[in-house]
Amino acid sequence: MLLAACGGGSGDAPAPVELGAALSAGDHVTLAQSAIVISEADRAGTVTVFRTGEANGEVTVRYRFVGQSATAGADFNAQDGQLTWSAGDVNPRNVPFLVASDIDSENAETFRFELFDINGMETLGETAALSVTINDAVCSGNVASSIAGDVNLNAPCYRMQSDVDVSGNALVSVNAGTTIIADVGTSMTFRNESTIQSVGRSSLPVTFASATANQGSWRGIRLLSTSALHRIEHTSISDAEVAVDVVEGGLLASFENNVVTNTSEAALSLSMAAAEQLGEGNHYALDNGGIQLLPRRITQGQSITLPGQPAHYLLAGIISIAGDFTLEPGVELRMGLGAFMLISGQGSVNAEGTEQLPITIRGEEAMPGFWDGIQFVSSPNLRNRFSYTTISHGGGDPARAGNIVLDGAGSVLSLSNSALTHSAGYGLVQSSMNNQVTLENTVFTDNLSGDQL
């Protein structure tokens, strides 16, 4: 059998649809049907590939999705790949795909699934390609402009025709498979202690998208709420100015396995405390501004860690550090014009990358002196360590012209397998020799005034 449309926005998937076609006899890798039909409201479908015959030896076959009147990335989403069976294995393989909901009234659209490049004892069966027809479905749901009580958004598709304001302690739950389409200029704002829980699945994500698909055409999700229970998982957010904007004091419970694309100002804007909750599996593409961090003071006794993400962070302004600031392997931190880090007392900056996952601290624009640099003021903390880290484009403060500046006495600093480059002044500046600086396999290049002062 062939499994057709499954999924939707209302919980567990319905039973598979059996389209019933006999498989040809012989040693083949094949499909059971040459065409299936799915509705936009179904959101997800599956193609099942069969191995028939004696199953002698291993066999591999590649597959691909080919757009026709349906456009990949807009009307459907799927990944090309390869299937493998070991000797004796005749279990079918399922290949998933997603179809997109929209507000357009349109004719049915099609794309193809094709098997090719088989290797092994088998040959391709008579049915090695399949046409998928996507039927239009009305986006029938509407998100209310004012929400003060708990709401469960579980229909396949909702339209957000005006700003949505969520207040009190309301909980807005967005179910797996649900699509929310935002009109131009709209936003969804959470205030007071209200909470969003947008939790999809890998096979059936939640989708927030613009009605026009233009970059920055809606404003995004704004978390002004003090709730610490916001969960955004397996959610695709596209076309916003800022996909998720978490104001100072706001927190995230989790943010993982999400896709953020086509934003005009930033993928995310959030405090460093909220940034600590950014998890694994996130993907960012066509996002201007990266992940914007709100400048703040890290006070004595506080600890902030920036996790590695497949997007750069951007810090504009001054960050005063009297606690511990840690950059995990793989972090790229870009500094805005005139920005700098000031580390004093028992404060520390710890950026220990690896050869495979180095750390980068650089100017937002790649020009010497774009930002002011990292300044240590009598900081004896042994956690002041940089390894496999490149620091560049600092030295913008003429009074302290360096990528790293040690003011006063008694600071402790270790650099290993790192680079200080493209400063408008020096790579490293010490106002006193009464500091403990360790340099191991650290290089200085293209600093306009020299390596060290």
Protein Blocks (a to p, Z undefined) as FASTA:
>chain_A
ZZddeedjehjadddddehiaddedjddddfbfbdcddfklopacdddddehjhpajddd
ddddddfkbcghklpccddddddddehiacdcdddddddddfbdcdddddddddehiadj
bdcdfblcdcddddddddfbccdfbdcbdcddfbfbdcdfbdcddehjbdcdddehiacd
ddehiacddehjbccdddddfklccddddfklpghkagbjcdfbfbfkbccehiacehia
blbacdehiacfbdchiacehiakbmbdcdfklmmmpcehiacehiehiaadddddddeh
iacdddddfbdcddedjdddfbdcdddehiacdddehiacddehjbccdddddfklccdd
ddfbacehkanbjcdehiabfklccehiacehihklmklgcfbdcehehiacddehiace
hiabbfbdcfbfkbccddehiacehiakbjbZZ
